[in-house]
Amino acid sequence: MNKVMLIGNVGMEPEVRYFEPDSCVARVRLATTEKGYVLQNGTKVPDRTDWHNLVFYRKLAKVVEQYVHKGDKLYVDGRLQYSQYDDKRGIQRMATEIIVDNMEMLTPKSVSQS
């Protein structure tokens, strides 16, 4: 089973591209943070933030375009997808993306509209 569930904050405005008049894809960077803690011996473990590349298709991409903004808190679930590509210098790179199937906006409307 290939399943991912995340709760995090949007790091930048969504990037939306149309490839047909009524079909689009939206890309979002999502930050998830694991809170730091203190071990019994007094050692402090700092917060750890990970960044995730989310991809939305079709109707969900249009919802993202209209309502999702930098700083919003989202719950998403989807699946991992790996791909390889050659960068401008010809070096082979690996990319990991989460193809989102479902999304819930967790930021209250009054906060996201201001």
Beta strands, then each sheet from edge to edge (+ up, - down):
strand 1: 4-10
strand 2: 15-20
strand 3: 23-34
strand 4: 37-38
strand 5: 44-45
strand 6: 48-57
strand 7: 73-86
strand 8: 92-105
sheet 1: 2+ 3- 1+ 7- 8+ 6+
sheet 2: 4+ 5-
end
